[in-house]
Amino acid sequence: MNDHDLTLRETARGIAIRAAVIGAGSLILTAVVAAESMRIAGTMMKVAAGTGLLLVGGGMAAWEVKKMKRRLSAPPSRPVLV
């Protein structure tokens, strides 16, 4: 097969090269995953803030409608001059 034996130096060099390639690849993959996670988290925060604003606005609108209904259905509180 192979007529020369691997030396310790060649073996260590091969291991170092493989470790460097795996390290660089994992660093790039981690950066991509972190960037996507932050983008998704930002979108989720925008959705949560929008939902909160809609809930507050809807609650205030319902409160105003209820207040106006009470005002329109109540008998007049001022005396009428004859």
Secondary structure, DSSP 8 states (H G I E B T S, - for coil): --SS---HHHHHHHHHHHHHHHHHHHHHHHHHHHHHHHHHHHHHHHHHHHHHHHHHHHHHHHHHHHHHHHHHHS---S----
